[in-house]
Amino acid sequence: MQYIILNRSKPMEPLTQAQKELYDWLIEYIRSTQHAPSIRQMMRAMNLKSPAPIQSRLERLRSKGYIDWTVGKARTLRILRPDPQGIPILGAIAAGGLVEPFTDSEERIDFSSLQHSNFYSLRVTGDSMIEAMITDGDLIVLRPPSAAEEIKDGTIVAARVDGEGATLKYFHKSGEKVSLKPANSKYKPIEVSAEKVEVQGVLVGIWRVL
């Protein structure tokens, strides 16, 4: 399991629609061609007849920290802010009782060491996993278990209990019973029938902002 402790970075200034249109086009162009476009190419792509609007948008993108270039040298434009991909934050999960997570993804976290198309993230609420170094407010990164995967005892999982909600706990199974155990002596394990438990994610990392 990976523990990733990061400092909070200053939020990027939002883009206007025109700036975002050019920025998105620049990302795709540079990604596909491996070099920067000319002003004339940008004009054609944006359906503009004058270089002035392009130059203005480029200056604003640069001042906002999205792009940069070397003054006096042609085609040195480079992207500073990565293409917004990363791992979606799908809601919250209780490290305590049981809560209902939601699946409307508005935020994403982006770090290449855990980049994977199936990974997702939940924000921890509660303190039942503090002895596992998982605290309230942490973002946990999870992977969905495969259909044939047998979850090992002691694995930290996001588990959904029918009719109750979801929780983050150590997984233990004995016969037809599942015990979802906390990492905090203040809390008792959740003991349920195995048929009522769905493991929705296996913990692979933690994102903590200091």
C-alpha positions in Angstrom: 0.0 0.0 0.0 1.3 3.4 -0.9 1.1 6.4 1.5 1.3 9.7 -0.4 1.7 12.8 1.8 1.4 16.1 -0.2 1.3 19.7 0.5 -1.6 21.7 -0.7 -0.9 23.6 -3.9 -2.4 26.9 -4.9 -5.6 26.4 -7.0 -5.3 27.3 -10.6 -7.1 30.4 -11.8 -10.1 29.3 -13.9 -10.2 29.7 -17.6 -12.7 31.5 -19.8 -14.5 29.5 -22.4 -12.3 30.9 -25.2 -9.1 30.3 -23.2 -10.2 26.7 -22.4 -11.0 26.0 -26.0 -7.5 27.0 -27.1 -5.9 25.3 -24.1 -7.7 22.0 -24.8 -6.7 22.2 -28.5 -3.1 22.8 -27.5 -3.0 19.8 -25.3 -4.3 17.5 -28.0 -2.1 19.0 -30.7 1.1 18.8 -28.7 0.2 15.3 -27.5 -0.4 14.0 -31.0 2.4 15.8 -32.9 5.0 16.1 -30.1 5.7 19.7 -31.0 4.1 23.1 -30.5 1.8 24.6 -33.2 2.4 27.9 -35.0 0.2 31.0 -34.4 -1.3 30.5 -37.9 -2.3 26.9 -37.0 -3.9 28.2 -33.8 -5.8 30.8 -35.8 -7.2 28.2 -38.2 -8.1 25.9 -35.3 -10.0 28.7 -33.5 -11.5 30.0 -36.7 -9.9 33.4 -36.3 -8.6 35.7 -39.0 -6.3 37.8 -36.8 -3.4 36.7 -34.6 -4.3 39.2 -31.9 -7.0 37.1 -30.1 -4.6 34.1 -30.1 -1.8 36.1 -28.7 -4.1 37.5 -26.0 -5.3 34.1 -25.0 -1.8 32.7 -24.9 -0.7 35.5 -22.6 -3.6 34.9 -20.3 -2.9 31.1 -20.3 0.7 31.9 -19.4 -0.1 34.4 -16.7 -2.5 31.8 -15.1 0.2 29.2 -15.1 -1.2 26.8 -17.7 1.5 27.2 -20.4 4.9 28.8 -20.9 7.4 29.3 -23.7 10.9 30.6 -24.3 10.9 34.2 -25.5 12.5 34.7 -28.8 12.3 31.1 -29.9 9.7 29.7 -32.2 7.5 26.6 -31.2 8.8 26.4 -27.7 5.3 26.5 -26.1 4.8 23.8 -23.5 2.0 22.7 -21.2 2.5 23.3 -17.5 -0.8 22.0 -16.2 -1.5 18.3 -17.0 -4.5 17.3 -19.0 -7.2 16.9 -16.3 -7.3 13.1 -15.9 -6.4 11.2 -12.8 -8.4 9.3 -10.3 -12.0 10.4 -9.7 -13.2 11.2 -6.2 -16.5 9.5 -5.9 -17.7 10.6 -2.5 -17.1 9.8 1.1 -16.7 6.6 3.1 -17.2 6.1 6.8 -14.3 5.1 9.0 -16.7 4.6 11.8 -20.3 3.6 11.1 -21.9 3.0 7.8 -22.7 5.7 5.3 -24.0 5.8 1.7 -21.3 6.9 -0.7 -22.2 8.9 -3.8 -20.9 8.5 -7.3 -21.1 12.0 -8.9 -17.5 12.7 -9.6 -16.6 16.4 -9.6 -13.0 16.3 -8.4 -10.0 14.3 -9.5 -6.6 13.6 -8.1 -3.7 13.2 -10.5 -0.5 11.4 -9.7 1.2 9.0 -12.1 2.4 6.4 -9.5 -1.2 5.3 -9.0 -2.6 6.1 -12.4 -5.0 3.4 -13.5 -8.3 3.5 -15.5 -10.2 1.6 -12.8 -8.9 3.3 -9.7 -11.1 5.7 -7.8 -11.0 7.7 -4.6 -13.2 8.3 -1.5 -12.8 10.8 1.2 -12.6 9.3 4.7 -15.0 10.5 7.4 -14.4 9.3 11.0 -11.6 7.8 13.0 -12.1 4.1 13.2 -9.0 3.4 11.1 -6.5 5.7 12.8 -4.3 2.8 13.9 -3.9 2.0 10.3 -2.7 5.5 9.6 -5.9 6.5 8.0 -7.5 9.6 9.4 -10.5 11.8 9.0 -10.2 13.9 5.8 -7.8 11.5 4.0 -8.4 10.5 0.4 -8.1 6.8 0.0 -7.4 5.3 -3.4 -9.1 2.0 -4.2 -9.3 -0.5 -7.0 -12.4 -2.6 -7.7 -11.8 -6.3 -6.9 -11.8 -8.6 -9.9 -14.8 -11.0 -10.3 -12.7 -14.0 -9.4 -10.7 -12.4 -6.7 -10.8 -13.9 -3.2 -10.2 -11.1 -0.7 -7.5 -12.0 1.9 -8.2 -11.7 5.6 -6.7 -8.5 6.9 -7.2 -6.5 3.7 -8.5 -3.0 4.1 -11.6 -2.7 1.9 -14.5 -0.4 1.2 -17.4 -2.7 1.9 -21.1 -2.2 1.4 -23.5 -3.9 3.7 -27.0 -4.5 2.3 -29.5 -2.0 3.7 -26.9 -0.2 5.8 -24.3 1.6 3.6 -20.6 1.4 3.2 -17.6 1.5 5.5 -13.8 1.3 5.4 -12.5 -1.7 7.5 -10.3 -4.7 7.7 -11.9 -7.6 6.0 -12.1 -11.0 7.7 -14.3 -14.0 6.6 -15.0 -17.2 8.5 -17.4 -19.6 6.7 -20.6 -17.7 5.9 -19.8 -14.8 8.2 -17.8 -11.6 7.5 -16.3 -9.4 10.1 -15.4 -5.8 9.2 -12.9 -4.8 11.8 -11.9 -1.2 12.7 -8.3 -0.1 13.6 -9.5 1.8 16.7 -10.3 0.1 20.0 -13.2 2.5 20.5 -15.2 0.7 17.8 -16.6 -2.8 17.6 -16.3 -5.0 14.5 -19.4 -5.2 12.2 -20.4 -8.8 12.1 -22.7 -9.8 9.2 -23.7 -12.6 6.9 -21.3 -12.9 3.9 -24.2 -12.7 1.5 -25.0 -9.2 2.7 -21.5 -7.8 2.1 -20.1 -6.5 -1.2 -16.5 -5.5 -1.4 -16.5 -2.5 -3.6 -12.8 -1.5 -3.4 -9.5 -2.7 -2.1 -7.2 0.0 -0.6 -4.0 0.7 -2.7 -3.0 4.1 -1.4 -3.7 7.2 0.7 -3.6 10.9 -0.4 -3.1 13.2 2.6 -2.8 17.0 2.3 -0.8 18.7 5.0 
